[in-house]
Amino acid sequence: QSVLTQPPSASGTPGQTVTLSCSGSRSNIGSNHVYWYQQLPGTAPKLLIYRNNQRPSGVPDRFSGSKSGTSASLAISGLRSEDEAEYYCATWDVSLSGVFGGGTKLTVL
Amino acid sequence: QVQLVQSGAEVKKPGASVKVSCQASGYTFSDYYLDWVRQAPGQGLEWMGWINPNSGATKYAQKFQGRVTMTWDTSISTAYMELSRLRSDDTAVYYCARDSSASYEILAESFQYWGQGSLVTVSS
C-alpha cells in the first residue's frame, strides 16, 4: 500500500492529451513539492518533473506538472508511442522521509 | 557527465546481509545528497534513505530502521547500502540516485541521476 495514490493504469491514443493523478495528504503533498518520474520497461527511473511543475533540461515541454492542495497531476500532450511507461509521483513527508505513489502504467493505444 | 555505477547482482540466503556499492563520477561526491531506492519485481518504487556525505548525516525510512546502514568513502566517491537479516521480500532491484539537492541544503529533494540498479535475490 503506497502512501500516495495513483490510478494503476491509464491509456490514450497518439496525439491525445492524458492526465495522470496523484493524491496524498497534508503531511506529504500538502507540505512539500511533488516530483514525477518516468520508468521505461527494464530501465532505471528518470526525473521528469521537479518542484511541482519544473522540467529538467532535455524533458520535452509536452510534459507538464501541477499541484493543488494535497493532489498533483502530470499532463502529457501530443501523446507518442515512446511515452508508454510507468509514471511515479513522489514527495517528502513531514518527517523528511521520501514517499512514492504506486505508479500508473500508461498505454499508448 | 554524472554517472553512478553500481555493483553486480547478488544471491543471498534468508538471514544474511548484502552490501551494494555505488561509485559516482562526473561531480564532487560530497557536494550532493545521495539516495537509495528499491523496486521489488513487478512492484513500485520504495525510498530507503539518504546520505549527506558533507555533513555526515543519514536518514532512513522507518521501515528499514535497524536493518539498513548507509555509508560512504569520499576518497573513492563510493556509497554503500548494507541491508541485514534479509527476507524473501527483500528481493528487489536496489538503485542509488544522486539527489538534486546540494549537501549544504537542509533537505534532500529529487532523484536526479540514477544508477543502473543492482538485483538482490533472497532465496534459500
Interface residues (C-beta under 8 A of the other chain):
Chain A: S2 H33 Y35 Y37 Q39 A44 P45 K46 L47 Y50 R51 P56 Y88 A90 W92 S95 L96 S97 G98 V99 F100 G101 G102 G103
Chain B: D35 V37 G44 L45 E46 W47 W50 K59 A61 Q62 Y95 S100 L107 A108 E109 S110 F111 Q112 W114 G115 Q116 G117
